[in-house]
Amino acid sequence: MIIVSLEHELTTPITLCGFSVSNYYNKVKLSLLEKNVPFAEAVVFTSQKEEMLAESPMGKVPFLRTPNGVLSESQVLTEYIEDCWPEPALYPRDAFERAKCRELIEHLELHVELPARRLYTEAFFGGTVSDETKKEVASLLEKGLKSLGRLARFAPFIGGAGFTHADCAAWVHLPLVSQATRKIYGRDFLDEFLPQAKAYIKLIGERPHAQKVNEDRKAGMEAFMSKPKK
C-alpha cells in the first residue's frame, strides 16, 4: 500500500501538486499509483501569483516537485515517471506500439478533451458558453471521437491487451466529455460516437487504484463545493 500525504513530503522523492478535482492531476496520480511509486501530495490551486509561477510557469496544475527541480505539464510528468520508474512498465516495450500509445494520449487530449474543455465553464461551474462556441465544439467533438474510435482497440484496454498510460488519460478525460455534452446538448456524445467507451470506463473503474483516485476526487469536489464563495 502506498501512503500519500503531506506529512511524508520530506521523506518521499517527489510531490504531486494540484487538486483532486483536476482530470490532469488524476491522470498523473493514477500513473503513480499503478506504478507503485512513493509520492506525496500537496494541494495547490491554479494561480497567477509569483510564487506559483516560479514552479508552474503558466500557473497550472499539476506540477511535480522532484529532487532535481520542478516539472510541469501532465504528459511531461508521465514521461518522467516512466523514465525514473520503468517497472512495472506502462508503455509497451515495442517502439512502434509505444508510439501508438503516445498517439492515443495525444489524440485524446488534443482532439477530444481540449475541445470539450471549452464547455466546462457552463457544464460544471455555473458560467455561460456562447451558442457559437457550443456549435463549434459539437463539430470538433464529433470528429475527434469518431477518429479516436479508429485508433482505440478496447481489447480490453484502450491500446490493446495491456494497461498503459493511455488508460490513465482516457479514464479521467472521457467521463467529463460524457457529462459535459449531456448538460450542454442534452445528448451524450460518448454514447453516440464512441459506444465502446462506457463499458471500458467501468472496467478501468474497477481497478483498486482507480477507485482510490475516484474516492479522492469525490471528497475533493465536496470540499471544493462547500468552500465559502468570495
N, C-alpha and C positions, 0 to 999 in steps of 0.2 A: 504494500500500500504506500502511495506517495502522499506525504503530508505537505500541503501548500498553505503557508500563512505568513503574514508579515513578521511574526516573531522569529522566523527562520531565515530572514533575509540576509543576515550577516554570515551565515554558515553555509548557504547554498550558492552555487556558482553563478546562477542567473536569476533575474527577477523580471517577470512578465508584468508590464504596466498597462493599465487601461481599466475597463469595467466590463462586467459580465453580461451587460445588455448588448454589447457590440458583437456583431457577427464575425468581424475580422479578428477581434480578440479571441473569440471562441474557436475560430479556425486554428489559431496557433496553440491555444490551450489544449485542444483535443489532440493535436500532433504531439505535444509534450507528454501528455498522459499516455497515449498509445505507445510511445517510445520509452516509457518508464524513466524519463529524465527528471531528476530532482530540481524543483524550481520554487521560487516564492512568487507571491502575487502582491502588487501594490495598486490600490485603487487610485486611478488618475483619470480625470476628465479632459476632454478637448479644451484647449485654451490658446489664446494668443499672448499670454504673459511671457515675459522674457525667460523666466526660469523654466517654463515648459518648452519654449522654442530652443533653448540650449540643449535639450535632449531629443526633441522631436521637431525638426525644422519647420514642418507645416502645422505643428500644434495638434497632430492627430494621434490617435491610438489605434492599434497597440504599438508599443516600442519595447525593446528588450535591453535591460542593463546587464552587461557581461563584465568579466574581469578585465577585458581589454577596452571597454568603452560601450557606448550606446549604439544600438541599431534600430532603424525604423523601417516601416513598410512591411506588411504581413508576409508577402512572398519572400522577401529578403530574410525574414526571421525563419521561415520554413526551410530555406536552403541552408542557413547557418546551422539550424538544429540537425539537419540530416548530415551535414559535413562533420559536426562535432560528435554526434552520437549515431554512427552508421547502423548500429544494431539495436533493435530489430529494424530492418530496412522498410521504409515507407515509400521508396521509389523502386521500380523494377531494376534488376541488375543489367538487363539488356539495354544497350544505348538507345535503340530505336523506341522500345517500349517506355523507357524512362522519358524520352522526349514526348511521346504520346501522352504520358501522364501530365507533364507540364503543359502540353497543349490543351488538355481538358481544363486545367485550372485557369489558364489564360483566357480561354474561350468563355468559360463560365463567368468569370469576373468582369471581363471587358464587354461581352455581348449580351449578358443576362443581368447580372447583379447591378452593374453600373447604370443601365437604363432604368431598372426597377427602382433604384435609389432615388430617382427624381420624384417618385410618388410618395416616399416615406413621410415627408412633411405633413401631408394631409392624411395618409393612411394610418399613421401611428402617433403623431404629435400635435394634432389639433390645428394644424395650419391649413393653407389652401394651395392648390396647384391649378394653374390655368388650364382651360379646355384645350388650348393649342398644345401644351406640354403633354396632356393626357393622350391626345390623339397621336402625337409623335412617338411617345413611349409605347403605346399599344402596338404600333407597326414594328418598332425595333424589337420588342419582346417576342412578338410572333416569329420574326425572322431568327432571332437569337435562340429561342427554344427549339424551333424546328431544326436548326443546324446543330445544336447541342445533341439532339436526338440522333443525328447521323454519326456523331463521334462517340457517344456513350454506348457502353456494352451492357451494363446491368446484368452481369453474368458471374456472381450475383452483384459484384461491386461495380462502380461506375466505369472503371477501366478494365474490368475483367475478373479474374479469379481471386486476386489478392487485394486486401485493404491497403490503400495508399493515401498520400497527402491529398490527392484529388477528392477522396471521400470526405476528408476533414473539411474541405472547402464546400463541396456540394451539400453536405448535410446541414451546414449553418446558413447557406445562402438560399437554397431552393424553397424552404418553407416561407421565407419572407416574401418571395415572389408570389406564392400562392395566396398568402394573407393580404398582401397589398392589392393584388388585382381583384380579389373578391370585394374588397372595400371600395375601391375606386370605380370598377367597371361592373360590379355585380356578376362577374364571370371569373372562374378560376383558370387562368392561362396555363397553369401547370397540368391540370386535368385535360385541357383541350389539346395542347401541343406537345406534351411530354408525359403521356399517361402512365408510363412505367415508373415514374418518379415517386408516386405516393407509396407503393409497396417497398421501394428501395429506401425511402426515408424512414419508414417503420423498421426495416431491417437494421439500419445503422443505429437507430434509436434504442435498440435492444442491447447494444454493447454497453458494458458497465461504465466505461469512461464517457461515453456519450450521455448516459443517464446522469452522471456526475456533473457534466457541463450543463445539461438542461436544468437540473435542480438548482445550480448556482445562478443560472440565467433567470429563472423564475424568482428566486429570492432577490436578486439584484433589481429586477423590474418592480417588485413590490416595494423595495426600499426607495427606488427612484420615484415611483408614483406617489409615495407618501411624504416625500420631501416638501416642506413649505414652499409655496410659489412666491417668488420675489415680486 
